């Protein structure tokens, strides 16, 4: 490993069928006012809401509810939450839901006591909270897997006015203090959302994997996670109630983006940048925006990192390398990836997400160009990738 790094992850995880029994213990560490935030209300139908409420009442908490967090949380919703948290001077934000809800909770945690425009300061300018600024602690109860938001500092917000969707990875002081991970809490998620989350996990791993040329321990960890995900996804698609498969997917999701497998590596997040721009223009499901452009993107850059793409084919997909060139192996690896994507049922092109050819220029303009991948993209490269994804 060639990189120099420090590693710290302060989030405490409780995992398993009895994980929720630890919620009361964690709640006792915080003051009396809890901002309870969640999405459209599905947690009231599957019983999770009642279990969380029971723990809050048992802990003597005053509950301020903030429902209605959408799949792509908006700046308007962020300002609403910050105003509510400030007015009630809450001591903890408890996010019950998937990645969007937890992302949103982090955004509210830093925006509440910031005296300015949080969109401009934290997202456009990518600033950290100022020294001494109050940050409200966040806890989470995970109900949908994919983002890994339960154990990282990531927060993605959409500005519909400017049609921009931007992520900010905050430091450890914004990461959730605790996370409750009960795989059974994910069973009621619709299949399309389940497979979208599965591809989001895969994309997180690939975007850290496809960079660098050194013999890096992180890459071996990434390969193991991808193999586990592929195996469990095939079981879960056929039987979404399979506890072992769903638990393995949940655990893989957390480790895919809790910073561990990125240690010592450069990272390439351009699939996410393009996916975010598509999501800002179509409001399409996040994981589907990633799957829709991934094949075109990786074909576009594979020549610049051919050895890693060949390794991907053999180490992840068990493709035999005898007598084959690196280019042949790279192509077969991407063909195997595409076949798996079709097998689990994610989008493999972006027209199904509402993208039309006349939108490509605007999407490219809204794509944040990042470096550190095998190829630094230009706006023209993004246009080409989008065209090849239609």
N, C-alpha and C positions, 0 to 999 in steps of 0.2 A: 504494500500500500504506500502510495507516494504522498498522500495529503497529510497536512497537519490539522488536527481538530481537537476540540473539547466536546464532551458529551454529557448532557444532563437532561433527564426527563422526570419532571416532578409529579406527573399524574399518577395517582393510585388507582389501580384497576381492581374491580371485583368481578370475577367471571364464573358463569355456570348457572344452573337452574335455581340456585338459592341466592344468587348475587344480590337481589333486591332486598334481602334481609339485612344487608349492611348499610342501607340508606339512612336509617335512623341514627346509627353511630356517627356517620359523617355529618349529618345535619346538626348534631349537637355541637360541632366545632364553630358554628357561625351564629351571628346575631339573630334576632327574632323575625326580621322581615325578609321574606323570600319572594322574588319575582319568578313565577312559574310560567315558562313559555313553551308553547307547543304549536303544532300545525293546524290542520283542518278539523281536527276533532276525532280522528280515527281511534286515538287512545281511549276515548270514552266508550267506544263500542267493543273494544277487545279486553277491557278490564284493567289496562295498565294505569289509566288515570286514577282509578279508585285505589289501587295499591300505593301509588305515589302520594295521593292525598292522605291516606291512612298514616303513612310514615311522617308526613308533614304535621298532621294533627298530633300524633304521638310525641313529636318533638316540640310541641307548643309553639309552632310557627304561625305568624300572621301571613296569609297568602295573598299576593297580588297577582292576578292572572293576566297573561298576555298571550291570547290565542291568535291563530291566523297567520303564522309564519309560512310564507309561500316557498315552493321549491327553489326559486331563485330570489332570495330576500332582497328587497329594494331599499334605496336610500330613504324613501318616505316611511317605510316600516321601521327602519333604523332610528329615525328621528322620533317616531311615535314611542318606541321602546325606551329610548334614552330619556325622553320627557317623563314617562311613567316611572322609571326607576329613580330619577332625580326627585320627583315630587314626593315619592314615598320613602326616599332615602333607604333603599333596600340594602341588605347585608350580603345577599347571595342571589345569583341568578341560576335557577335550576332548569336546564334545557331537557325536555323529554321529546325525543324524536330522532331523526336521522341527521345527516351532515349539515343540511341547510339550517336546521334549528340550532344546532350547536355552533355553527359558523356565526349565526345571527347573535347568539348569546355573547360570544366573544366581542363582536362589534359593539353591542350595547354596553358591554363592560368597560370598554375604553372610551366610548363616546359620551357616556352619561355626565362625567365630570370634566370633559374637555370643553374649554371656552372658545369655540370656533366651529368651523365646518368640518365634521369628521370625514366626509367623503374626500375632500380636497387634501386634508392633512394626512390621514392614514392610508388612503387608497391611491389617490393620484400621486402624491409625493412620497408615499411609502415610508412615512415617519413612524418611529416608535413613540409610545407615550412619553411625555416629558418627565424628567426626573422629579419625583415628588408628587406627580399627578395620581389621584386616587383611581384605582382600578378595582372594580367589583369582582370578587371571586366567582368563578363559574363551576358548576357541577353538572354532570350529564347522566341521563338514563337513555341508553341507546336502543332504538327500535328499528333502525334500518342501517345496514352496513354498506360501506363503499368509500367514504371520504377519509376515514381514519381521524376525523375531527375530534373524536373523544380523547385523543392522546397526542395532539399537536397544536401548534399555534396558528394554524391556517384559518382564514376567514374570507369568504368571497361575497361581495355585494354587487348588485346590479343597479345602474342608474339608467332608468328608462328614458329620461329626457335626452341624455347624450348617447344612448344605446351603447353603453360600455359596461362590461362585467369584469371586475378586477379583484384579484386575490391579494391579500397581504398575509405574510407569515410572521406573526408576532413572536416576541421572545418568550422565554419560559414563564415570565410573570403573568402572561395572559392565558397560558394553557390551562385546561380544566384541572381543578384540584383533585377531582375524583371522577370515576366513571363506573356506572353499573352496566355490566354486559351479560344479559341473560339471553342465550340464543333463541329461546322460545318466544321472546318478545318480537322476533323478526318473522315469525311464521305467518302472520296475517298480511304481510306486505304483498301486494299484487305481483304476479310473476314478471310483468314487464319491468317493474321497479326493482325486483330482485336481480334480474339479469343485467339491468343497467348498472346497479351497484357492483356486480361482479366484474363488469368490464372496467368500471372506474378503478377498482383494485388493481386489475391487470395493467391498466395504463400507468398508474402510480409506480408500479414496479418497473415497467419497461422504460419509463422516462428517467429513472435513476440508473437503470442497467445499461442503456445504450449511450454510453459516454465513457471516455477514458480508454487507455490502452494498457494500463498496468495490471499485474496479477493481483487483484483486489479481493480480499475476503468478502467484502460487501456483495460482490457479484455472485459468489457461491451461495450466499444467503438468499439473494434475489431469485436465483434459479430454483432453489428448493421451495420457496414460496410460490413461484409460478406453477411448478409441477403439482403442488398440493392444491392450489386453486383450480387448476384445470380438472384434476381428478374429482374434487368435491363438487364442482359446478355441474358436472355431467350427472351426478347422482341427484343433486338438488333440483335440477330442471325436470327430471322424471318424477321425483318425489319431494316436493318442497317441505314436507313434514319430517324429513330424515334429520334427526337431531345431530348425529355425528357430522354429517355433511355441512349443515348450517352452522354448527359450532366451529368447525374448521375454517369455514369461509369468514366468519366473524373475527376469529383470531388472526387469520391472515390479513384481513383488512386493517386491523390495528397496527400490525407490524409492518405493513407495506408503507405506511406514511407516518410513523412516529419518530422519524429522523434516523433510525438505526442503520438501515441499509444504504443511506446516503453518505455515511461517514467515509471520509477519505476520497470522495469522488467529486468530479464535476457532474452536473446534472443537466438534462435537456428537457425543458418543460414547454416546448413549442406546441405539442399536441393539445395541451391544456389551454394555451394562449389562443389558439385557433378555435378550439371548442368553446371557450368563454365568449369569443366574439360572435360565434354562431348562436349561442344561447341568448346573448343580449338582443339579437335581431329576431329571434324566433320564439324565445321562451321554451325551447325544446329541453327535454330531460338531459341533465348534465352528462351522464354516462353515455348516452346515445350520441351526443355531439362529439365525444371523443372517439367512439367506435366508427362514426361516420367518416372521419378523416384519417384514421390511423394507418390503414393500408396504403393509401396514396402517399402519406407523409413518409412512412418508413421506406417505401420504394424510392422516394425522392432523395433520401439521404444515405441509403445503404452503401453506395459506392465509397463513401467517405469513412465508413466504419465497417468495412467488409468482414474483417476477422471476427468482430463481435457478433455480427449477424449470422455468420457461419456457426459460431459457437452456440448461439441461440437455437439453431436448428438441431444440433446434436445433443446439447445438454438439456434442453427443455422439451423437445418434440421427439427425441430418440431417432432422429433421421440418420441412417448409416452414411458415413462419409467416404467409404472406400471408392476410389476412382473418380471422385467428384471435385470440382474446383470450388473455391470459396464462394464464387458468384452463384454457382448451382445450388450450393447448400443454403446460401442466403435466401435465394428465391424459394426454395422448398420450405424453409422455415416460415416465410411470410405466407406461403400457400397453406401451411398447416394452421397458422394463426387465423387466417380467413375462414378456413373450414370449421374451426372451433367456434368462431364468432357466429357463423350461420347456424351451427348446431345448437347453440344456446339461445339464439334468437335476438341478437342485437342488430342495430342498424349498421349496414355496410356501405351506405351512401347517404348523402345529405339531402337529396331531394325529398326523401320520406320524412324529413324533419321540417319541411317547409321552405327550404332554400331554393331559390331560383337563380338563374344565371345573371339576371340583372342586379342581384344583391351582392355579387362577389366583390366588387370594388369597395363597397361600404364595409363589408365584413373584413376585408383585408386592411382597410384603414383603421378599424377598431381592434386589430390584432396587435398586441404588445410584442415587439421583437426582442427576444432574449438571446444571449450568447451562451457558450459553453457546450453546445452539442457538437456533433461531428461536422455540421455545416451551419454557418450563420446565415439565416434566411434574409432575403430582401422582400419587399412588398410584392415584387414580380414572382418570387418563389411561392409566396402564399397564394397568389392568384392561380398559379399552376396547380398547386396541391388541391385547392378548392375545385378547380375545373375537373381534375382527375377523380374527385370524390363525388361528383354529381351522379 
